[in-house]
Structure formats: structure tokens, C-alpha cells
Amino acid sequence: MVEAHHAVARGELIAGTGLSAPHPPGERLLHHLALTVAGTGLECAGRTALTEREVRSAEATPGRVTEVWRSPAHPTSP
């Protein structure tokens, strides 16, 4: 593994981009990717996945939560 790091560092010096070697993905990126995979899986199964932003927007508007919940996108809603 050390050799690979040296190769990256040497390539950066040759390229002169000023960029550092890549780092492993952080916890926040992994969380976002997991949500994307889950949402895509639900949508592929015929469900509708709402983003947190969409839910918060609906909650901030009187009557909007009911409208979203009873939309055709939620066929199993009460």
C-alpha cells in the first residue's frame, strides 16, 4: 500500500495540480449514498420516496402533508 501512495504523490508532483492524494469517503457521504440506494430501491419497487426537504416543506405548509399523503403517488395511504 505504501508503494501506491508514493505513486500517487509522485504523479501529483509531476502533474503539478496542487491536489492532495484522495481520502476514503467520510461518514456523511456514505450516509447520503445509503439514502440514495434505499430511495432508488423503493422507487424501482413502485413506491415513492420523498426527500427530507420535501417532507419539511410539506410540514411547513398547512394542509400540504395531507395533500402529499393522499396523492396518487401513495396508493396505500389511508
Secondary structure, 3 states (H helix, E strand, C coil): CHHHHHHHHHHHHHHCCCCCCCCCCCHHHHHHHHHHHHHHHHHHCCCCCCCHHHHHHHHHCCCHHHHHHCCCCCCCCC
